[in-house]
Amino acid sequence: MQLIRTILIIILVYYVFKILSRLFAPYLMKYASKKMGEKFEKQYKAQQQYKRNAPQYKEGETVIDKKPHSSNSNSSNKVGEYIEFEEIE
């Protein structure tokens, strides 16, 4: 008797979940699409703002940006520790 009761409860929960998901799925999808639209709009505005603030160059103009020469040249030359290997016969 307990097994039949448990199976019926599981089936009942399944169908209740199925009915509720059909009722609330359109609202959830609308909410998700609204949030994604806001996110895309925010990214688009940030991109447009970056384009407005970026320096404007004429077509065909060559621009060379140089890095400032750092005084810590020792740190860039020291990449790692040298390990000497010996052959074993």
C-alpha positions in Angstrom: 0.0 0.0 0.0 2.9 2.4 0.8 4.5 1.7 -2.5 1.4 2.6 -4.5 0.9 5.8 -2.3 4.5 6.9 -3.0 4.2 6.3 -6.7 0.9 8.3 -6.8 2.6 11.2 -4.9 5.5 11.2 -7.4 3.1 11.2 -10.4 1.0 14.0 -8.8 4.1 16.1 -8.1 5.3 15.6 -11.7 1.9 16.7 -13.2 1.6 19.7 -10.9 5.1 20.8 -11.8 4.3 20.3 -15.5 1.1 22.4 -15.3 2.9 25.2 -13.2 5.8 25.3 -15.7 3.3 25.8 -18.6 1.7 28.7 -16.7 4.9 30.5 -15.6 7.2 29.7 -18.5 6.1 32.6 -20.6 6.7 35.1 -17.7 10.1 33.6 -17.0 11.1 33.8 -20.7 9.9 37.4 -20.9 11.9 38.3 -17.8 15.1 36.6 -19.1 14.8 38.2 -22.5 14.3 41.6 -20.8 17.4 41.1 -18.7 19.5 40.0 -21.7 18.2 43.0 -23.7 19.3 45.4 -20.9 22.7 43.7 -20.8 23.2 44.0 -24.6 22.1 47.7 -24.5 24.6 48.4 -21.7 27.4 46.8 -23.7 26.4 48.7 -26.8 26.5 52.0 -25.0 29.9 51.2 -23.5 31.2 50.4 -27.0 29.8 53.6 -28.4 31.3 55.7 -25.6 34.7 54.1 -26.2 34.5 54.9 -29.9 33.7 58.5 -29.1 36.6 58.9 -26.7 39.1 57.1 -28.9 41.5 59.3 -30.9 40.3 59.8 -34.5 42.9 59.1 -37.3 42.5 59.8 -41.0 42.4 56.8 -43.4 45.9 55.7 -44.4 47.5 57.5 -41.5 50.3 55.6 -39.8 50.4 55.8 -36.0 53.2 54.4 -33.9 52.7 54.2 -30.2 56.0 53.7 -28.3 56.3 52.3 -24.8 58.3 54.4 -22.3 61.7 52.9 -21.7 61.7 51.4 -18.2 64.6 51.8 -15.9 64.2 48.2 -14.6 65.9 46.5 -17.5 67.3 43.8 -15.1 63.9 42.4 -14.3 63.0 41.9 -17.9 66.3 40.1 -18.7 65.9 37.7 -15.8 63.4 35.2 -17.2 64.1 32.1 -15.1 66.6 30.0 -13.4 69.3 28.2 -15.5 69.5 24.5 -15.0 72.5 22.5 -16.2 71.8 19.0 -17.3 74.3 16.2 -17.4 74.1 13.1 -19.6 73.9 9.8 -17.9 75.3 6.8 -19.7 
